[in-house]
Amino acid sequence: MEEYGLQTLGLHAGYTPGNGEPRVLPIYQSTTFTYDSTEHVGKLFDLSASGHMYSRLSNPTVDAVEKKIAALEGGVAALCTSSGQAATLLSLLNILKAGDHFISSTNIYGGTVNLFAVTFKKLGIECSFVSGDSSAEQLKAAFRPNTKAVFAETIANPALSILDIEEWAKTAHEMGVPLVIDNTLATPALCRPFEHGADIIVHSTTKYMDGHAVTVGGVIVDSGKFDWKNGKFPDLTEPDPSYHGLSYTEKFGNMAYIVKARVQLMRDFGVYPPALAAFILNLGLETLTLRMKAHSDNALAVAKLLESSDKIEKVSYPGLAASPYHQKQLKYMPNGSSGVISFDIKGGKSAAVRFIDSLKLVSNEVHVADIRSCILHPATSTHRQLTPEQLVAAGISEGTIRLSVGIENVEDILADVKQALANVVL
Ligand SMILES: *Cc1c(COP(=O)(O)O)cnc(C)c1O
């Protein structure tokens, strides 16, 4: 199916019904699966036969969606998780342990900042934050002998900076570690980070992949290209005592990373999505590329309107010619840069509140990337726990507003934004 276009893969990858079977991916609402012999079940536990045994590890509905997402990203395999946070957590715990260090861009989702700066620290894993605009030299300077990974977002939420994926991947590889990319806001419909050298991709599927604000979920995708045998990752190459001394790289080759994440971390942490959640996610994936085009086109029109208003201090949208990230947008996502716009209104917090509360069609909610337009004030919500310094580092001020442009008729969105702007008295 590799040779098909993305919209075709979104519809058909992962599930091919046989003669007389359901046209639509069935919901396998079963925690368990039956086998003819104890010998076969024993092989499943030894990882020497493939097959589903328990829906904490794998399930046929979720499996089909994993295969679809792997195809969309051009990876070898994927592992779905119960949330985007769980995907980020497992993607790194799979290669890091107490005493290890990794580097992250500062321009990332607020929840990920908490995970990296606070929770990982308690687990003995240290994270150094560097600007998402860091050059190869600046990135290299943050490396330590125990550095095991580099993490960044394709389009940062909500700073809307675009990462130079090729430069970061090259630097990470020179230092012998993988580049892990959170591709949530771009989605493979706009950017496929593996084509630019990224090694592992994570998503909050809660956002554009589901797209309809229905189900929380996440996914980890493996490019299958990173060389885990370079001496830095003994947990992938050396015998695993919890599987009779099996070596993941020896047994599973270029699928070692994702198999380990599933059979070791998913087994132990149990953050696998239920079949129904995967079924709903699958419906979203079927229209992903169509929606991303509509989101991007609408957002560009709204960004241009905001840019022309004298009540707006600054608009961050990589699709605007004036954006410092416009060249990177043209290189990494020439077909559009998603529906998310971030802008600073003049008059700070009070003006931001007045503008948001005046909107009629666009709703105020803690979400982004919904088909319906929605808006949020990061400083008092998603980024509330950040210190003033962390806020500045994440590119957020008191007047920053994050607008997620939906796929309504663009004239209706523009009219709503115009009337709300008129209500703001500076
Ligand atoms: C929402 C989000 C997450 C977290 O995902 P959940 O599904 O809410 O757990 C991670 N990264 C980015 C970029 C996000 O927007």
The ligand as a MOL file (V3000), in Angstrom:
LIG
                    3D

  0  0  0     0  0            999 V3000
M  V30 BEGIN CTAB
M  V30 COUNTS 15 15 0 0 0
M  V30 BEGIN ATOM
M  V30 1 C -2.3520 18.0660 23.4720 0
M  V30 2 C -0.9410 17.8540 23.1780 0
M  V30 3 C -0.2080 16.8540 23.8550 0
M  V30 4 C -0.8060 16.0140 24.9400 0
M  V30 5 O -1.7560 15.1550 24.4230 0
M  V30 6 P -3.0240 14.5890 25.2280 0
M  V30 7 O -3.7070 13.7590 24.2170 0
M  V30 8 O -3.8240 15.7700 25.6880 0
M  V30 9 O -2.4820 13.8070 26.3800 0
M  V30 10 C 1.1150 16.6660 23.4890 0
M  V30 11 N 1.6980 17.4170 22.5300 0
M  V30 12 C 1.0240 18.3930 21.8790 0
M  V30 13 C 1.7170 19.1920 20.8330 0
M  V30 14 C -0.3060 18.6420 22.1810 0
M  V30 15 O -0.9680 19.6160 21.5310 0
M  V30 END ATOM
M  V30 BEGIN BOND
M  V30 1 1 1 2
M  V30 2 1 2 3
M  V30 3 2 2 14
M  V30 4 1 3 4
M  V30 5 2 3 10
M  V30 6 1 4 5
M  V30 7 1 5 6
M  V30 8 2 6 7
M  V30 9 1 6 8
M  V30 10 1 6 9
M  V30 11 1 10 11
M  V30 12 2 11 12
M  V30 13 1 12 13
M  V30 14 1 12 14
M  V30 15 1 14 15
M  V30 END BOND
M  V30 END CTAB
M  END
